[in-house]
């Protein structure tokens, strides 16, 4: 980052930002990329670029684009969200999507865009489903956006190039600061035409940064050095889930912990019991905020084993065996 060559990115003159954008576009099989401040901004730019005021996008009820981004599409773009439930595989079932696509009628918002997440709460969407989803959207002339904050986790888990996932979407938002470990930033990739619109929206939203190469350099390093190690996070999640599942008193109706295939472990505790566990862990200098436990590059096998050991001593718990 200290050695990064910089320029004025607002004018397209920062060579390191340009390198990051081109690198992300190339590795995902897209024409262009755009460095943005966050995944939230990347998703918002996609909504604004695909939809006009009075249009609609369809997303999951618990999707980040719908639930956790402060309603930006509606507030700033006049874009109506239409949420539907994810199934237990993290998919939006095509018959449910079909039911909520609006007819061409002056009474309704115009359905323009379908949004997916991959991974969705750690679950990896199958390649077969993505192909069916893409064909479905194309046949109905709907654009497709992927909140791919952890898309590389999905690619590593499935042992495929990320292009095999990205090919099914018009735009993909990729987070550099999740498992990849960069300090800040995301990249939105897509067609040159769509990204030109996104770049204009980025400027309007105050996301035009100047000598941003110092940040882009970290993203380039992460993409070139931290992809394969995502498998370590998946291993740590499996290790933690397997061990916690053997501890009684940590679950509801006998379910102690669930791993979501990649880098997340979900506890299933009543709120008061989780508060007790959180306090117990804090007494041992282990801080958790929610029942979603996420592995990343700063979590070692030693750390996982320590969490397991402390949980095994949690009052009211015990070894199932």
N, C-alpha and C positions, 0 to 999 in steps of 0.2 A: 504493500500500500504506500509506503514511504517513497518508493522508487517509481511509482506510477507516473506515466506521462499524462498531462492533463491539458484541457483546453476548455472552451465554452460550449457545454453540451446543448444549451438552448439553440445554438446555431449549428449543431452537429459537428463541432470542432474538437470534441474531446476524444482522442484516439483510443483511450482505454475503454470508455463507454461504448464507442463504436465496435471495438473488438468483442466486448461482452455480448452486445446485441447480435452481432453477426454469428458469433459462436453458438449462442442459444438457438438462433434461427436454423443454422445448419444442422445441429444435432437433433432438432425436432422435425426437420424436413419442411420448415416453413420459409417464406420469402423474407420476412423481416422480424425484428425484435425491437422492444422498447423497454429501457431500464426505468423502473418506477420505484417509488419509495416503499411500497408495501404490497402484499397480496390483496388487501382490501382495495387499494388504488388500481391495481391491475384488473381485478374483477369489475370494478366500477367503469373503467375505461372500456372494457369489452361490452358492458351493457349499453353504454352511451354510444358506442360505435355501431352496434348492431341494431339498435332500436331508436325510434323517434318518440316524441311526446304522444301519449295516448296508446302506445304499443304495450305489449305484455311479454314477460318472460316466465317460463315454467321452471321451477326448481324444487328441491326436496324441502319438506317441512322443517328439517333441522339443518338445512344447507347453510354454509357460511354466507353465501351470497344473499340468502333471504333473511336469516335469523341474526347474524352476528356482524353486520356491516352498516349498522345505524340507519338502515333504510335509504342508503345513498341513491340508489336507482330511482326511487319514487320522489325523494326530496329534490334532487338535482337534475333529474332527467325526465320527470313526469312519466316514468315507466312503471306499469302495474305489475307486481309480482303475483304469480299464481302458484302457491305451494301445494304439493301433494306428498303423501307419505313415502319414505324409502321402505323397501322391503328389507328382510334381515340380511341380505347380501349387499346392501348399500346401493341398490339399483332403483331407478324409477321404472315401474312396470309399464310397458308400452300401452296396454289397454287403458290404464289409468290416465296416461298422457292423452290418449285419444279422446277420452271423455271430457277433458277440460280445454282442449283446443277450441277456440271460439270460432263460430261460423262468421262468414263475411256478411256482417249485419251492422247497421249504424248504432245499434244498442250496445255493442260490445267493444271492448278494447281489441286491438289487432294482435293476435299471437304471432310473435316474430322469432323467438329465441328459446332454445332448450339448454339448460345448464345441468351439468353433472359434476361430481367430485370424485377424484381418484388419487389417493385412497379416501374412502368415506368412513370416518371413525376407525381408521386403520384397516378397513376391509378393502380388498383389491377387486376391482371390477374385471370380470372375465373378458378375454378378447372376443369371444363369440358374442357376448352381450353387446360389447361396444360396436361390433360390426352390424348387428341387428338394429341397434339404436341409431347408428349413422344412416343406414338405409331408410329407416322409418322417417327420420327428420328430412332427409333429402326428398323423399317421395311427397312430403307435405310442404316442401319449400321453406323449411325452418332452418335458421342458423343454429350452430352448435358451439357452445363454449364449455371448456373444461376448467374448473378450479383445480389446477394441478399442483397445489402447494406441496404435496408429497408425491408427485407423479413418479419421481425417481425411485421412491420406495416400492411403488407398484412394479416398475420395470425390473428392478433388482430381484424382487420376490418371484416374478414370472420368468426371469432369465431371458428377457427380450430387450432389444433396443427400444429406447423411448419413442422412436418414430412409429413403432407398431401400435402405440397408444395414441400418439398425437395425430396420426393420419385421419382419425375419425372425427376431428374437430376443426372448426374454422379458426378458433383462437384458443390458446392455452396460457394460463397464468402460472408461472413457476416461481416458487419461493426459494430464495437463496439462504434464508436465515433459519430454516428449520433444521432438519438433519444434516444439511450440507455445511452448516456451521459458520456461514458468513455473518458479519455483524448487522447488516441491514440490506433490504432491497429485494425486489422481485423483477422478473422479466415477463412481459406479455409478448407472445409470438403469434403470427398469423400472416395473412396476405399483405402485400405492400400497400394496397388500397385501404384495407381496414386499419393498418397500423399508422398510416398517414392521418386518418381521422382520430385515432387514439392519441397521437402525438399532439394534435391541436387541443383535444380535451385535456390532456395532461397539463399543458400550459395554462389553460383557463382555470384549472383547479389548483394552481399554485405548485404544481409538481415539476416545473422546469428548473432543474438544478444546474449550476454552473460548472465548477471544476469537480465534477462528480467521479472522475476517474479513480480517486483514492478509494472510493467505495466499490466501484466496478471491479477494481483489481482483486479485491477479496472474493468477489463472486466468480471471477475467472479461475482463481486458485482453487476455490471450493469445487467447481465443476470438473477441474482437471485432476484433483487429488482425493476428493471425498466421496465419490459415488460408490465405489466398490465396498467401502467400509460401512455403508448402510446395512449390509448383511450382519454386521456385528450387533447393531441395534435390534434387529429382528431376533437374533439369538438371545440377547439379554432379555427381551420381552418374553420369549418362550420359557427361558430359565426361571424368571420371576413368577410367571403365571403358574407354571408346574409346581413350584415350591409352595406358593400361597394356597394352591388348591388342596394341599395336604393338611392345612391348618384349620381346625374347627373354630367356630366362633367368628369367622371373617366373612361369612356369606349369608345370604337370604335363601331359605329353603334348600340348604345343602350346596349352593353354588358359591364358591369362595372367590374365584377370580376367572376372568375370561380373557384370553389373548385374542386380538383382532388380526392375527396372521402376520402383521408387520412389526411396527415398533411401539405399539400401545398395549397396555394392560388395563382392563376395566374392573374395578371392584363393584360389588353389588351389595352394599350395606344400607340398612336404615340410617336416616340422617343422624340420629343421636349416637348410634354405634360408630359411625364414621367420625363424628366429632371426638369421640373418645380415642379412636385410633390416631387421629391427627394430633391430638394432644400428647399421646404416648410417644409418637414418633418425634415430636418437637422436643420432648424431654431428652431425647437421644440425638439431638442435632440433625434430624432428618425432617425437612420441610416439604409438605405436600399441600396443594391447594384444593384439589378436587379428587374425585374417585377415578379420574383418568390419569394413569401413570405413563409418562412418555419417555422413551429411551432416546438418547442423543450421544454425540461424540465425546461429551464430557462425563458420561456415566460409564464407569469401568465394571468389569466382572467383580472386582473386589467390592465396589459400591453396592452392586446388586446382592451379593452374598451378605453384606452387612444389613441391608434392609430386611432380607429374609430372616436373619438371626434375631433382629429386634422384633419383628412381627411374631416370631415363634414364642417370644416372652410376653406378648401382649396379654394383659389380665383378662381371663375368661376364654382364652383360646387354648388350643392344644393340638397335638399331632393326631390326625385321623387314624393313623396306624396304631 
